[in-house]
Amino acid sequence: MSEYLVDIIHEKLSFFTPAGEVKALNDVSIQMREGEVLGIVGESGSGKSVTAYSLMGLTADNGKIIGGEVNFNGHRIDLMTEKEIRKIRGKEISIIFQDPMTSLNPVYTIGNQIEEAVRVHGDKTKNEARERARELLTLVGINEPDKRLKQYPHELSGGMRQRVMIAIALACEPKLLIADEPTTALDVTIQAQILELMNDLKKKLKMGIILITHDLGVVASMCDNIAVMYAGEIVEYGPLDDIFYNPQHEYTKGLLKSIPKFQEKEYSKLVPIEGQPVDLLNPPKGCPFAPRCESCMKVCLEKKPERTEFDNLGGYTVVGMKGKHYSRCFLQAKKEFEMKNGEVKA
């Protein structure tokens, strides 16, 4: 049995379209233990949702894992049939989708939809499922649960619909909850309530969470570790404090520079990342971020950088050693080489 709840090893996933092969994931590796919260950040199209959906076997029909392994809680997901995956989907691993209004069925009551989630993976009677649905609505902080169970999705506010989605996801107390931008369509007050709720539930149920988001503020309040994705690759991975206070990849630095800084005494412009995202039908030969990187070197355009790993003080360790913080950038490899040469000369 693996020590990891989630163990994705060198995953490669492509979508085969009339226009050609879209290389959505290219050599993605993620390890997560029970109870850990992992934030996956990056711009649209970077592969965040595809990585999470592949864990649940929810890849579109034209999508196929063409390399690597996807392991979850002792299950080899990439080798399982749809029938086998259905036995664990919703029971051991659940998801909160991005838009609750389009994820909830408009013609069924809230009660019917929660009860279905309870009964599919258990042997509860209809009355027991109804009681469990009532408990779940109370757990996620919805008032008047008996009344809400009889209502339809359109009768609830956005925040309440999101809470219903969380209730459905938690129906069978999964070991892993995937939250795909759970606060994107909500106002700031409701966002804070949803994040506080997820934190409380994590502690009560001791479940792991994969949080997919564009909002680095949300990541800062929730996550233990962060994976920064760009063009289907994890370009930097590390503990929360390391990523925020000691970023090593130029893309991570660009994301952090684009955050408004309210503590500054003088007004200053946001610094955008220039250029266009990579075309995954024709990805670049070298580092995927090279065409947009201000510090790009010739080697960046020709070769893909290897992992460079760091200790928690930002110092360099031997490439390839098992570490908590790493990035894929030739600039870091260059600095490491220069530091070693300097030590030799001294």
Buried (B, 14 or more C-beta within 10 A) or exposed (E): EEEBBBBBBEBBBBBEEEEEBBBBBBBBBBBBBBBBBBBBBBBEBBBBBBBBBBBBBBBEEEBBBBBBBBBBBEBEBBEBEEEBBBEBBBBBBBBBBBBBBEBBEEEBBBBBBBBBBBBBBBEBEEEBBBBBBBBBBEBBBBEEBEEBBEBBBEEBEBBBBBBBBBBBBBBBBBBBBBBBBBBBBBEEEBBBBBBEBBBEBBEEBEBBBBBBBBBBEBBBBBBBBBBBBBBBBBBBBBBBEBBBEBBBBBBBBBBBEEBEEEEEEEEEEEEEBEEEBBEBEEBBEBBBBBBBBEEBBEBBBEEBBBBBBBEEEEEBBEBEEEBEBBBBBBBBBBBBEEEEEEEEEE
